[in-house]
Amino acid sequence: MQSALPRVRFQSEYPVKKVVSPLIELPIEYQLVEKAGQGSFGEIYKIYNTLTRTLHACKVEFKDTRQQNQQSLLVKEYNTFQQLKGIPQVPQPYQLIQQQDYKLIIMPYYGSGNLEELRKKQIHEKFSETCIIRMAYCLISVIEAVHERKYVHRDIKPENFLVGSFGDHHTVYLIDFGLAKPFVDAQGIHIQQADNKGMVGTARYTSINSHLGAEQSRRDDLEAMCYVLLYLYNGQLPWQNFNCQTRQEKFLKILEAKQKFASGQLEINIPPILKKIYDHSKGLRFDEQPNYSKMKEICKEGFSKTRPYCFDWCVVDCKIKPFEDINDGQSELASEFSTVRKQLKGQTTDQISTNLKKILPCEQIKEEDEESISELPNVQKITKFYQNKKH
């Protein structure tokens, strides 16, 4: 079930900046807020729907970014999204707009950020081992869902995993399918292994086979995922920051470092559970189906006993259902905000301080939180406090 977009409850919380761009023309109900990032082939903007008071993301591909007579990668990505429709962890575009000088798609906006942005906010700019293992479970799940639709992503990296917004911060979404392609032909038969394809993806995370110019398959997405998790766990990788004269020289050094790691000649701090998953991905044949269930069972062995359903970015211990019912649990969390507002309406601050403990989805409220509650004079600020706790 597709999660609802984060609604703008107080307009002052999302001030619309006057950003003028003569190059793109949005539908009349949208306002351009700011540039939010750069995709593999297009620019990402944050936009505001003045009718629904919701934030959206807008991905734009300008004509001069494509070679003449080359198929639009944005249209290709939009068509891929249609093939992946129904996967809860893959956002679905709302609209495709094609103009002479540009093309754009309007997508859901997730305000929590991507995994790279969240990593930088952590202590020592890296995630804990328990968080990495839980993250591995989520990443394996969404990659498995994409593979079940007979597609490989081919650009697995931290920036392409977004964390859901308020009430949905336990979901990790996979985005940017501009380089994705089917791994079966029109008859449903697995494609043949091929060489001299050139490297596809991001050099820091792409698989060894991709460095060697081989056609990618399901195993390559999983190998790249392991490099991503290894990076998020350590805050860096041994093959970063090489001082090279050319890109080719840099890519060659990255390849050599990955090969040394795969053969055990290069030591990296890696959790044992992640090492098992990496070894499984490296042992797969080109057309072999990964054992997703086995990898997820391995992950469950490392779940925290005290906070089994929490990531490092969760500020409270969250009460959600086990992984088998994860979507139902998220739906409950997403609906709690409106319930809280109804329950707190008309109460005094003393009543709120007492009753909020029964409402918030956390194991306990610390003393400093109670002091903050007592200083909040109205329901709007109480709900804002609740929203901050949920993040």
Secondary structure as GFF3:
##gff-version 3
##sequence-region A 1 391
A	DSSP	three_ten_helix	11	13	.	.	.	ID=ss1
A	DSSP	beta_strand	30	38	.	.	.	ID=ss2
A	DSSP	beta_strand	43	49	.	.	.	ID=ss3
A	DSSP	beta_strand	54	62	.	.	.	ID=ss4
A	DSSP	three_ten_helix	63	65	.	.	.	ID=ss5
A	DSSP	alpha_helix	73	83	.	.	.	ID=ss6
A	DSSP	beta_strand	95	98	.	.	.	ID=ss7
A	DSSP	beta_strand	102	108	.	.	.	ID=ss8
A	DSSP	alpha_helix	115	120	.	.	.	ID=ss9
A	DSSP	three_ten_helix	123	125	.	.	.	ID=ss10
A	DSSP	alpha_helix	129	148	.	.	.	ID=ss11
A	DSSP	beta_strand	151	152	.	.	.	ID=ss12
A	DSSP	three_ten_helix	158	160	.	.	.	ID=ss13
A	DSSP	beta_strand	161	163	.	.	.	ID=ss14
A	DSSP	beta_strand	172	174	.	.	.	ID=ss15
A	DSSP	beta_strand	181	182	.	.	.	ID=ss16
A	DSSP	alpha_helix	208	211	.	.	.	ID=ss17
A	DSSP	alpha_helix	218	234	.	.	.	ID=ss18
A	DSSP	alpha_helix	247	263	.	.	.	ID=ss19
A	DSSP	alpha_helix	272	282	.	.	.	ID=ss20
A	DSSP	alpha_helix	292	300	.	.	.	ID=ss21
A	DSSP	three_ten_helix	323	325	.	.	.	ID=ss22
A	DSSP	alpha_helix	326	344	.	.	.	ID=ss23
A	DSSP	alpha_helix	349	359	.	.	.	ID=ss24
A	DSSP	alpha_helix	367	374	.	.	.	ID=ss25
A	DSSP	alpha_helix	379	390	.	.	.	ID=ss26
###
